[in-house]
């Protein structure tokens, strides 16, 4: 029973494979789907369901070859020729003749007359007006934030250990010996010497000194415009993702924009130094040398011989063993968490209104009467006879030969090379795989395999 089921499954698989091979072999022209169900029942050997073979067919391809072809084109050259022409031209000659004429020569004389007139003299006066302006003042504020950090704190412990050591203890013994020595006895004597000393005497005098002073002046400064840049992000877009089957937002690109921040007007106080002369009373000390007699004592030593007992010490070393405690330190680390305050600065701007005095000038005019000497010119004429050269023109004709350029076009053949693509046919063999199914019954209309051409 199991063997029959296996054979039936194998037969079904072979039939499916044979059907696909037939469709591939006949390019869809025929298939076994037209066979009735009773006719396509399994019969015979299932291994001989179809036969495949490989054959070659000739395919023609068109190939273009490049070749150089020499051609000729007509080019026209311009040739200029000179042709002589005889012509007549007029020659003009200028001559002069004497001519007498009379002129009236003017004689000018400058005179003056007094003309009274009124003038307006400008009088300027400087006034001041109060003006309010706003200044942006930076305001900084220091804030703190807490931060935890861990430190390793060393713990030291002092221990002691007993160490034995040898000590050489000195033993001292005092002895005496007789010794002669010489001493000096002091003998005092009083004497006098002259000493010069200086006494400072005050003297009052007046002198001029330079006193440095000054005052504060208000200076208005215009800050220039600041060029700043900022990062701006373009709007994004939603794109559909086929892999995840959902819309994915794609952000836009970032770009840098530049803008100008207007400058501000700053007022500051500037110290203007000024030097002034001032008379002061000065006291100086003048030195004066004086003399005086000062007593002094002279000590003179007188030698005296005496005897004394001089002690001296003898020393011998004696060994002794002692013990001492030597300290040593044991170190261990302990982790400790601490908190510290970290300062940071927050800067903000606040507007402040200030007042300043702006000077302006008022001009008024005062009328004054003045007298001005005005020059005027008087003119008189004097007759005078003069001689002048008057030009006149004489015309005469002159024959001459000149040349005229005549141009004409001369054709000539110029060779040039051109690349031409020439087609040619190339034959090649292409392998073709053909599978011809064998009919299993006489009722199925299966076409015969007549060759690779079908």
PyMOL commands that set and color helices and strands:
alter all, ss='L'
color gray80, all
select helices_A, chain A and resi 2-25+32-34+46-48
alter helices_A, ss='H'
color red, helices_A
select strands_A, chain A and resi 50-222+226-233+237-241+246-250+254-261+265-437
alter strands_A, ss='S'
color yellow, strands_A
deselect
rebuild
show_as cartoon
